[in-house]
């Protein structure tokens, strides 16, 4: 495999890892630190990341670990910041589910 497809695969998998971690980071920001919910919010996406790496053919090459870890923590951080930003701006109480909160706000905007 030439470097072009490998780079694209790494970028695509890293972007997927980032997106997978957004709702988990959102959830993590709304639970008590080091609780069972927090632990699952941080570690829950790990099996999906491992599966993505295996299915994409990247395996566990050391050269890709930096990108995957960066994407993982960036998704967690941005998801948490999304919750922190939405909390003071929300017209209704927020849940721990990013998708549900976005659906609720889009329905409210559509009806008004």
C-alpha positions as CSV (number, residue, x, y, z in Angstrom):
1,X,0.0,0.0,0.0
2,X,1.4,3.4,-0.9
3,X,1.5,6.2,1.6
4,X,-1.4,8.2,0.0
5,X,-4.1,5.6,0.9
6,X,-2.6,5.0,4.3
7,X,-2.6,8.7,5.2
8,X,-6.2,9.0,4.0
9,X,-7.2,5.9,6.1
10,X,-5.5,7.4,9.2
11,X,-7.3,10.7,8.7
12,X,-10.6,9.1,8.0
13,X,-10.3,6.8,11.1
14,X,-9.1,9.7,13.2
15,X,-12.1,11.8,12.1
16,X,-14.4,8.9,12.9
17,X,-12.9,8.5,16.4
18,X,-13.3,12.3,17.0
19,X,-17.0,12.1,16.0
20,X,-17.7,9.0,18.0
21,X,-16.3,10.7,21.1
22,X,-18.4,13.9,20.9
23,X,-21.5,12.5,22.5
24,X,-19.5,10.6,25.1
25,X,-17.7,13.9,26.0
26,X,-21.0,15.6,26.2
27,X,-22.3,12.9,28.6
28,X,-19.0,13.0,30.6
29,X,-19.5,16.7,31.3
30,X,-22.8,16.1,33.0
31,X,-21.8,13.3,35.4
32,X,-19.8,13.4,38.6
33,X,-16.1,12.9,38.1
34,X,-14.9,9.3,38.7
35,X,-18.4,7.9,39.0
36,X,-19.5,4.8,37.1
37,X,-21.2,7.1,34.5
38,X,-18.0,9.1,34.1
39,X,-15.9,6.0,33.7
40,X,-18.2,4.6,31.0
41,X,-18.3,7.9,29.2
42,X,-14.5,8.0,29.0
43,X,-14.0,4.3,28.3
44,X,-17.2,3.4,26.4
45,X,-15.9,4.4,23.0
46,X,-12.7,2.3,23.2
47,X,-14.2,-0.9,21.7
48,X,-15.5,1.1,18.8
49,X,-12.1,2.7,18.2
50,X,-10.4,-0.7,18.4
51,X,-12.9,-2.1,15.9
52,X,-12.4,0.8,13.6
53,X,-8.6,0.3,13.7
54,X,-9.0,-3.4,12.9
55,X,-11.6,-3.0,10.2
56,X,-9.6,-0.2,8.5
57,X,-6.5,-2.3,8.4
58,X,-4.5,0.1,10.5
59,X,-4.0,-2.3,13.2
60,X,-2.0,-1.0,16.1
61,X,1.0,0.6,14.4
62,X,2.8,3.0,16.7
63,X,2.9,5.7,14.1
64,X,-0.9,6.0,14.1
65,X,-1.4,6.0,17.9
66,X,-0.7,9.8,18.2
67,X,-3.4,10.6,15.8
68,X,-6.0,8.3,17.4
69,X,-5.2,9.4,20.9
70,X,-5.4,13.1,19.8
71,X,-8.7,12.5,18.0
72,X,-10.1,10.6,21.1
73,X,-9.3,13.3,23.6
74,X,-10.2,16.1,21.2
75,X,-13.7,14.6,20.7
76,X,-14.1,14.2,24.5
77,X,-13.0,17.8,25.1
78,X,-15.1,19.3,22.5
79,X,-18.2,17.3,23.6
80,X,-17.7,18.5,27.1
81,X,-17.3,22.1,26.0
82,X,-20.5,21.7,23.9
83,X,-22.4,20.8,27.1
84,X,-20.8,23.6,29.1
85,X,-21.6,26.1,26.4
86,X,-25.2,24.9,25.9
87,X,-26.0,24.8,29.7
88,X,-26.4,28.6,30.1
89,X,-28.0,29.1,26.7
90,X,-30.5,26.3,27.0
91,X,-34.2,27.2,27.3
92,X,-35.0,23.8,28.8
93,X,-33.0,21.7,31.2
94,X,-30.3,19.6,29.3
95,X,-30.0,15.9,29.5
96,X,-26.7,13.9,29.2
97,X,-27.5,12.9,25.6
98,X,-26.2,15.2,22.9
99,X,-28.4,13.8,20.2
100,X,-31.6,14.1,22.3
101,X,-30.8,17.7,23.3
102,X,-30.1,18.6,19.7
103,X,-33.4,17.0,18.5
104,X,-35.3,18.8,21.3
105,X,-33.9,22.2,20.4
106,X,-34.4,21.7,16.7
107,X,-38.1,20.7,17.3
108,X,-38.6,23.7,19.5
109,X,-37.1,26.0,16.8
110,X,-39.2,24.4,14.1
111,X,-42.4,24.9,16.1
112,X,-41.7,28.5,17.0
